[in-house]
Amino acid sequence: MALLALAFCWAHKTGEWKHQAVRPLKIKKHGRPEQSLFRYGLDYLTNSLLQGLQKMEERFRLLLLFLCPPERVMVSGQNPEIVALKI
């Protein structure tokens, strides 16, 4: 059960980070986002982990998202490949 809780938190934090730093979710006509933050992060984690995390930056970013609050992990400019940590 604890492992599921960790996975849920990791996916939700990743969704928050991606919504803030990479690309915000679109709001539909009825006022709700197109996906939940959990689903947004879960899709990102699933794609990253299944593709084998080929780039070192990707591995580092996922580790930072697991350990740090999402508002401290930022993307430099418009390039999601560069990761920085706000202090």
The first five atom37 places (N, CA, C, CB, O) and aatype in JSON, in Angstrom:
{
  "aatype": [12, 0, 10, 10, 0, 10, 0, 13, 4, 17, 0, 8, 11, 16, 7, 6, 17, 11, 8, 5, 0, 19, 1, 14, 10, 11, 9, 11, 11, 8, 7, 1, 14, 6, 5, 15, 10, 13, 1, 18, 7, 10, 3, 18, 10, 16, 2, 15, 10, 10, 5, 7, 10, 5, 11, 12, 6, 6, 1, 13, 1, 10, 10, 10, 10, 13, 10, 4, 14, 14, 6, 1, 19, 12, 19, 15, 7, 5, 2, 14, 6, 9, 19, 0, 10, 11, 9],
  "atom_mask": [
    [1, 1, 1, 1, 1],
    [1, 1, 1, 1, 1],
    [1, 1, 1, 1, 1],
    [1, 1, 1, 1, 1],
    [1, 1, 1, 1, 1],
    [1, 1, 1, 1, 1],
    [1, 1, 1, 1, 1],
    [1, 1, 1, 1, 1],
    [1, 1, 1, 1, 1],
    [1, 1, 1, 1, 1],
    [1, 1, 1, 1, 1],
    [1, 1, 1, 1, 1],
    [1, 1, 1, 1, 1],
    [1, 1, 1, 1, 1],
    [1, 1, 1, 0, 1],
    [1, 1, 1, 1, 1],
    [1, 1, 1, 1, 1],
    [1, 1, 1, 1, 1],
    [1, 1, 1, 1, 1],
    [1, 1, 1, 1, 1],
    [1, 1, 1, 1, 1],
    [1, 1, 1, 1, 1],
    [1, 1, 1, 1, 1],
    [1, 1, 1, 1, 1],
    [1, 1, 1, 1, 1],
    [1, 1, 1, 1, 1],
    [1, 1, 1, 1, 1],
    [1, 1, 1, 1, 1],
    [1, 1, 1, 1, 1],
    [1, 1, 1, 1, 1],
    [1, 1, 1, 0, 1],
    [1, 1, 1, 1, 1],
    [1, 1, 1, 1, 1],
    [1, 1, 1, 1, 1],
    [1, 1, 1, 1, 1],
    [1, 1, 1, 1, 1],
    [1, 1, 1, 1, 1],
    [1, 1, 1, 1, 1],
    [1, 1, 1, 1, 1],
    [1, 1, 1, 1, 1],
    [1, 1, 1, 0, 1],
    [1, 1, 1, 1, 1],
    [1, 1, 1, 1, 1],
    [1, 1, 1, 1, 1],
    [1, 1, 1, 1, 1],
    [1, 1, 1, 1, 1],
    [1, 1, 1, 1, 1],
    [1, 1, 1, 1, 1],
    [1, 1, 1, 1, 1],
    [1, 1, 1, 1, 1],
    [1, 1, 1, 1, 1],
    [1, 1, 1, 0, 1],
    [1, 1, 1, 1, 1],
    [1, 1, 1, 1, 1],
    [1, 1, 1, 1, 1],
    [1, 1, 1, 1, 1],
    [1, 1, 1, 1, 1],
    [1, 1, 1, 1, 1],
    [1, 1, 1, 1, 1],
    [1, 1, 1, 1, 1],
    [1, 1, 1, 1, 1],
    [1, 1, 1, 1, 1],
    [1, 1, 1, 1, 1],
    [1, 1, 1, 1, 1],
    [1, 1, 1, 1, 1],
    [1, 1, 1, 1, 1],
    [1, 1, 1, 1, 1],
    [1, 1, 1, 1, 1],
    [1, 1, 1, 1, 1],
    [1, 1, 1, 1, 1],
    [1, 1, 1, 1, 1],
    [1, 1, 1, 1, 1],
    [1, 1, 1, 1, 1],
    [1, 1, 1, 1, 1],
    [1, 1, 1, 1, 1],
    [1, 1, 1, 1, 1],
    [1, 1, 1, 0, 1],
    [1, 1, 1, 1, 1],
    [1, 1, 1, 1, 1],
    [1, 1, 1, 1, 1],
    [1, 1, 1, 1, 1],
    [1, 1, 1, 1, 1],
    [1, 1, 1, 1, 1],
    [1, 1, 1, 1, 1],
    [1, 1, 1, 1, 1],
    [1, 1, 1, 1, 1],
    [1, 1, 1, 1, 1]
  ],
  "atom_positions": [
    [[0.82, -1.18, 0.0], [0.0, 0.0, 0.0], [0.87, 1.26, 0.0], [-0.93, -0.01, 1.2], [0.54, 2.25, -0.65]],
    [[1.98, 1.21, 0.72], [2.88, 2.37, 0.78], [3.49, 2.64, -0.59], [3.99, 2.15, 1.82], [3.69, 3.79, -0.96]],
    [[3.79, 1.59, -1.33], [4.37, 1.76, -2.67], [3.38, 2.45, -3.61], [4.78, 0.4, -3.24], [3.78, 3.28, -4.43]],
    [[2.1, 2.11, -3.49], [1.08, 2.77, -4.31], [0.95, 4.25, -3.93], [-0.28, 2.07, -4.14], [0.76, 5.1, -4.8]],
    [[1.05, 4.55, -2.66], [0.98, 5.94, -2.22], [2.17, 6.74, -2.77], [0.95, 6.02, -0.68], [2.0, 7.88, -3.2]],
    [[3.36, 6.15, -2.74], [4.54, 6.82, -3.31], [4.38, 7.05, -4.81], [5.8, 6.01, -3.04], [4.7, 8.12, -5.31]],
    [[3.88, 6.04, -5.51], [3.68, 6.17, -6.96], [2.64, 7.25, -7.28], [3.24, 4.82, -7.56], [2.82, 8.03, -8.22]],
    [[1.56, 7.29, -6.51], [0.54, 8.32, -6.72], [1.13, 9.71, -6.52], [-0.65, 8.1, -5.78], [0.92, 10.6, -7.33]],
    [[1.88, 9.89, -5.42], [2.48, 11.21, -5.14], [3.46, 11.62, -6.21], [3.18, 11.19, -3.78], [3.5, 12.78, -6.61]],
    [[4.27, 10.67, -6.69], [5.25, 10.96, -7.74], [4.55, 11.39, -9.02], [6.14, 9.74, -8.0], [4.96, 12.36, -9.66]],
    [[3.5, 10.67, -9.41], [2.77, 11.01, -10.63], [2.08, 12.37, -10.49], [1.72, 9.92, -10.96], [2.09, 13.17, -11.42]],
    [[1.5, 12.63, -9.34], [0.81, 13.92, -9.13], [1.8, 15.07, -9.14], [0.02, 13.91, -7.81], [1.53, 16.11, -9.75]],
    [[2.95, 14.91, -8.47], [3.98, 15.96, -8.47], [4.52, 16.19, -9.87], [5.13, 15.59, -7.52], [4.79, 17.33, -10.25]],
    [[4.67, 15.13, -10.64], [5.15, 15.27, -12.02], [4.12, 16.01, -12.85], [5.45, 13.89, -12.64], [4.48, 16.85, -13.68]],
    [[2.83, 15.72, -12.66], [1.77, 16.43, -13.37], [1.73, 17.9, -13.01], [0.0, 0.0, 0.0], [1.54, 18.75, -13.88]],
    [[1.9, 18.22, -11.72], [1.96, 19.63, -11.31], [3.12, 20.35, -11.97], [2.08, 19.74, -9.78], [2.97, 21.46, -12.47]],
    [[4.28, 19.71, -11.97], [5.47, 20.32, -12.56], [5.26, 20.55, -14.06], [6.71, 19.43, -12.33], [5.57, 21.63, -14.58]],
    [[4.74, 19.54, -14.75], [4.56, 19.67, -16.19], [3.53, 20.75, -16.52], [4.13, 18.33, -16.8], [3.67, 21.47, -17.5]],
    [[2.49, 20.86, -15.69], [1.46, 21.88, -15.89], [2.04, 23.28, -15.7], [0.29, 21.66, -14.93], [1.69, 24.2, -16.44]],
    [[2.92, 23.45, -14.71], [3.49, 24.77, -14.43], [4.65, 25.12, -15.35], [3.96, 24.82, -13.0], [4.75, 26.27, -15.79]],
    [[5.52, 24.17, -15.65], [6.78, 24.5, -16.3], [6.83, 24.18, -17.8], [7.88, 23.77, -15.62], [7.49, 24.89, -18.55]],
    [[6.15, 23.16, -18.23], [6.29, 22.74, -19.63], [5.11, 23.21, -20.47], [6.42, 21.23, -19.72], [5.28, 24.02, -21.38]],
    [[3.92, 22.7, -20.17], [2.74, 23.06, -20.96], [1.49, 22.95, -20.08], [2.61, 22.15, -22.21], [1.17, 21.86, -19.61]],
    [[0.8, 24.06, -19.85], [-0.4, 24.0, -19.01], [-1.52, 23.19, -19.68], [-0.9, 25.41, -18.71], [-1.62, 23.13, -20.91]],
    [[-2.33, 22.57, -18.86], [-3.48, 21.83, -19.38], [-4.53, 22.8, -19.9], [-4.08, 20.94, -18.28], [-4.71, 23.88, -19.36]],
    [[-5.2, 22.41, -20.95], [-6.27, 23.23, -21.5], [-7.51, 23.07, -20.63], [-6.57, 22.85, -22.98], [-7.79, 21.99, -20.11]],
    [[-8.26, 24.15, -20.5], [-9.51, 24.14, -19.76], [-10.65, 23.98, -20.77], [-9.69, 25.45, -18.89], [-10.75, 24.75, -21.73]],
    [[-11.48, 22.98, -20.56], [-12.6, 22.73, -21.47], [-13.73, 23.72, -21.23], [-13.11, 21.28, -21.31], [-13.67, 24.53, -20.3]],
    [[-14.75, 23.66, -22.07], [-15.88, 24.6, -21.98], [-16.63, 24.48, -20.66], [-16.84, 24.36, -23.13], [-17.18, 25.48, -20.19]],
    [[-16.66, 23.32, -20.06], [-17.39, 23.14, -18.81], [-16.56, 23.55, -17.58], [-17.83, 21.69, -18.66], [-17.02, 23.41, -16.45]],
    [[-15.33, 24.07, -17.81], [-14.54, 24.62, -16.74], [-13.54, 23.68, -16.09], [0.0, 0.0, 0.0], [-12.82, 24.07, -15.17]],
    [[-13.48, 22.44, -16.57], [-12.53, 21.49, -16.0], [-11.36, 21.28, -16.95], [-13.23, 20.14, -15.7], [-11.51, 21.46, -18.16]],
    [[-10.2, 20.9, -16.41], [-9.06, 20.63, -17.3], [-9.3, 19.37, -18.12], [-7.76, 20.47, -16.47], [-10.12, 18.52, -17.78]],
    [[-8.55, 19.27, -19.23], [-8.73, 18.13, -20.12], [-8.3, 16.81, -19.48], [-7.97, 18.34, -21.4], [-8.82, 15.75, -19.84]],
    [[-7.36, 16.86, -18.54], [-6.91, 15.68, -17.79], [-6.67, 16.1, -16.35], [-5.62, 15.06, -18.42], [-6.51, 17.29, -16.06]],
    [[-6.64, 15.13, -15.46], [-6.25, 15.45, -14.09], [-4.73, 15.58, -14.03], [-6.76, 14.36, -13.09], [-4.02, 15.09, -14.91]],
    [[-4.24, 16.25, -12.99], [-2.79, 16.38, -12.83], [-2.15, 15.01, -12.65], [-2.47, 17.29, -11.64], [-1.04, 14.77, -13.12]],
    [[-2.85, 14.12, -11.95], [-2.33, 12.77, -11.77], [-2.15, 12.06, -13.12], [-3.27, 11.95, -10.87], [-1.1, 11.47, -13.38]],
    [[-3.16, 12.14, -13.97], [-3.09, 11.47, -15.27], [-2.01, 12.09, -16.16], [-4.46, 11.54, -15.98], [-1.31, 11.39, -16.88]],
    [[-1.89, 13.39, -16.1], [-0.88, 14.12, -16.88], [0.52, 13.66, -16.49], [-1.03, 15.65, -16.67], [1.36, 13.41, -17.35]],
    [[0.76, 13.56, -15.2], [2.05, 13.1, -14.7], [2.27, 11.62, -14.95], [0.0, 0.0, 0.0], [3.38, 11.21, -15.28]],
    [[1.22, 10.82, -14.79], [1.33, 9.38, -15.01], [1.69, 9.08, -16.46], [0.04, 8.68, -14.63], [2.52, 8.21, -16.73]],
    [[1.06, 9.78, -17.39], [1.4, 9.59, -18.81], [2.86, 9.94, -19.08], [0.48, 10.44, -19.7], [3.54, 9.24, -19.82]],
    [[3.32, 11.03, -18.49], [4.72, 11.44, -18.68], [5.67, 10.41, -18.09], [4.97, 12.83, -18.03], [6.65, 10.03, -18.74]],
    [[5.39, 9.95, -16.87], [6.24, 8.93, -16.24], [6.22, 7.63, -17.03], [5.79, 8.68, -14.81], [7.27, 7.01, -17.23]],
    [[5.05, 7.21, -17.48], [4.94, 5.96, -18.24], [5.75, 6.03, -19.52], [3.47, 5.65, -18.56], [6.5, 5.11, -19.83]],
    [[5.6, 7.12, -20.26], [6.36, 7.26, -21.51], [7.85, 7.3, -21.23], [5.93, 8.53, -22.25], [8.64, 6.69, -21.95]],
    [[8.25, 8.03, -20.2], [9.67, 8.15, -19.89], [10.27, 6.82, -19.45], [9.88, 9.19, -18.8], [11.35, 6.45, -19.9]],
    [[9.58, 6.12, -18.57], [10.12, 4.86, -18.05], [10.1, 3.75, -19.09], [9.34, 4.43, -16.83], [11.0, 2.91, -19.11]],
    [[9.09, 3.72, -19.96], [9.02, 2.66, -20.98], [10.0, 2.89, -22.12], [7.62, 2.56, -21.53], [10.41, 1.94, -22.79]],
    [[10.38, 4.14, -22.36], [11.35, 4.42, -23.42], [12.77, 4.21, -22.94], [11.18, 5.84, -23.92], [13.71, 4.34, -23.72]],
    [[12.95, 3.88, -21.68], [14.26, 3.54, -21.18], [15.09, 4.69, -20.68], [0.0, 0.0, 0.0], [16.27, 4.51, -20.39]],
    [[14.51, 5.88, -20.57], [15.24, 7.04, -20.05], [16.61, 7.17, -20.71], [15.4, 6.93, -18.53], [17.64, 7.05, -20.05]],
    [[16.61, 7.42, -21.99], [17.83, 7.43, -22.77], [18.73, 8.61, -22.45], [17.49, 7.43, -24.23], [19.95, 8.51, -22.62]],
    [[18.18, 9.7, -22.01], [19.0, 10.88, -21.74], [19.24, 11.04, -20.25], [18.34, 12.15, -22.31], [18.34, 10.78, -19.44]],
    [[20.42, 11.46, -19.88], [20.77, 11.66, -18.48], [19.93, 12.77, -17.85], [22.25, 11.98, -18.34], [19.58, 12.68, -16.67]],
    [[19.59, 13.82, -18.62], [18.78, 14.91, -18.1], [17.4, 14.41, -17.68], [18.64, 16.02, -19.14], [16.85, 14.85, -16.67]],
    [[16.86, 13.49, -18.46], [15.54, 12.92, -18.16], [15.59, 12.15, -16.84], [15.08, 12.0, -19.3], [14.67, 12.27, -16.02]],
    [[16.61, 11.37, -16.64], [16.76, 10.61, -15.39], [16.88, 11.55, -14.2], [17.98, 9.68, -15.46], [16.26, 11.34, -13.16]],
    [[17.69, 12.58, -14.36], [17.89, 13.55, -13.29], [16.6, 14.29, -12.97], [18.99, 14.53, -13.68], [16.29, 14.51, -11.8]],
    [[15.85, 14.68, -13.99], [14.6, 15.4, -13.79], [13.6, 14.54, -13.03], [14.01, 15.83, -15.14], [12.95, 15.03, -12.1]],
    [[13.45, 13.28, -13.4], [12.49, 12.41, -12.71], [12.9, 12.18, -11.26], [12.37, 11.08, -13.45], [12.04, 12.1, -10.38]],
    [[14.19, 12.06, -11.01], [14.66, 11.9, -9.64], [14.38, 13.17, -8.82], [16.16, 11.57, -9.62], [13.95, 13.08, -7.67]],
    [[14.63, 14.33, -9.42], [14.33, 15.59, -8.72], [12.84, 15.73, -8.44], [14.82, 16.78, -9.55], [12.46, 16.2, -7.36]],
    [[12.0, 15.33, -9.39], [10.56, 15.42, -9.18], [10.1, 14.48, -8.08], [9.82, 15.13, -10.46], [9.11, 14.76, -7.4]],
    [[10.81, 13.38, -7.91], [10.46, 12.45, -6.84], [10.86, 13.0, -5.48], [11.13, 11.09, -7.07], [10.16, 12.79, -4.49]],
    [[11.99, 13.71, -5.42], [12.54, 14.15, -4.14], [12.15, 15.56, -3.73], [14.01, 14.05, -4.18], [12.03, 15.84, -2.53]],
    [[11.94, 16.46, -4.69], [11.72, 17.88, -4.4], [10.29, 18.3, -4.74], [12.72, 18.76, -5.17], [9.63, 17.63, -5.54]],
    [[9.81, 19.39, -4.14], [8.51, 19.93, -4.55], [8.57, 20.39, -6.01], [8.09, 21.11, -3.63], [9.61, 20.88, -6.46]],
    [[7.48, 20.25, -6.77], [7.5, 20.59, -8.2], [7.78, 22.06, -8.48], [6.2, 20.23, -8.83], [8.3, 22.38, -9.55]],
    [[7.45, 22.96, -7.55], [7.72, 24.38, -7.81], [9.2, 24.71, -7.73], [6.95, 25.24, -6.83], [9.61, 25.79, -8.17]],
    [[10.02, 23.82, -7.18], [11.46, 24.06, -7.12], [12.19, 23.54, -8.35], [12.04, 23.41, -5.88], [13.33, 23.93, -8.61]],
    [[11.54, 22.65, -9.12], [12.15, 22.12, -10.34], [11.61, 22.91, -11.51], [11.86, 20.58, -10.52], [10.4, 22.94, -11.74]],
    [[12.5, 23.56, -12.25], [12.04, 24.4, -13.36], [12.77, 24.03, -14.64], [12.25, 25.89, -13.03], [13.84, 23.42, -14.61]],
    [[12.18, 24.42, -15.74], [12.78, 24.22, -17.05], [13.38, 25.53, -17.48], [11.73, 23.7, -18.1], [12.76, 26.59, -17.34]],
    [[14.59, 25.48, -18.0], [15.27, 26.68, -18.43], [14.73, 27.12, -19.79], [16.8, 26.45, -18.5], [14.91, 26.43, -20.78]],
    [[14.06, 28.27, -19.83], [13.51, 28.8, -21.08], [12.42, 27.91, -21.63], [0.0, 0.0, 0.0], [11.6, 27.37, -20.88]],
    [[12.4, 27.75, -22.93], [11.4, 26.92, -23.59], [11.9, 25.51, -23.84], [10.98, 27.55, -24.89], [11.17, 24.69, -24.39]],
    [[13.13, 25.21, -23.45], [13.72, 23.91, -23.72], [13.48, 22.98, -22.53], [15.23, 24.04, -24.01], [14.12, 23.17, -21.5]],
    [[12.59, 21.98, -22.64], [12.33, 21.09, -21.52], [13.46, 20.11, -21.24], [11.07, 20.32, -21.77], [13.37, 19.31, -20.32]],
    [[14.54, 20.17, -22.02], [15.67, 19.27, -21.81], [16.59, 19.77, -20.7], [16.47, 19.11, -23.1], [17.34, 18.97, -20.13]],
    [[16.55, 21.06, -20.39], [17.45, 21.63, -19.4], [16.7, 21.79, -18.09], [18.03, 22.99, -19.88], [15.62, 22.39, -18.05]],
    [[17.27, 21.25, -17.04], [16.62, 21.25, -15.73], [17.44, 22.1, -14.78], [16.44, 19.8, -15.18], [18.67, 22.04, -14.77]],
    [[16.75, 22.9, -13.97], [17.41, 23.68, -12.93], [16.63, 23.53, -11.65], [17.54, 25.18, -13.34], [15.44, 23.24, -11.68]],
    [[17.28, 23.72, -10.54], [16.66, 23.63, -9.24], [16.67, 25.01, -8.61], [17.37, 22.58, -8.34], [17.74, 25.6, -8.42]],
    [[15.48, 25.53, -8.28], [15.39, 26.83, -7.6], [15.81, 26.65, -6.15], [13.94, 27.43, -7.69], [15.44, 25.68, -5.5]],
    [[16.58, 27.59, -5.67], [17.02, 27.51, -4.27], [16.34, 28.58, -3.46], [18.54, 27.65, -4.16], [16.57, 28.69, -2.26]]
  ]
}
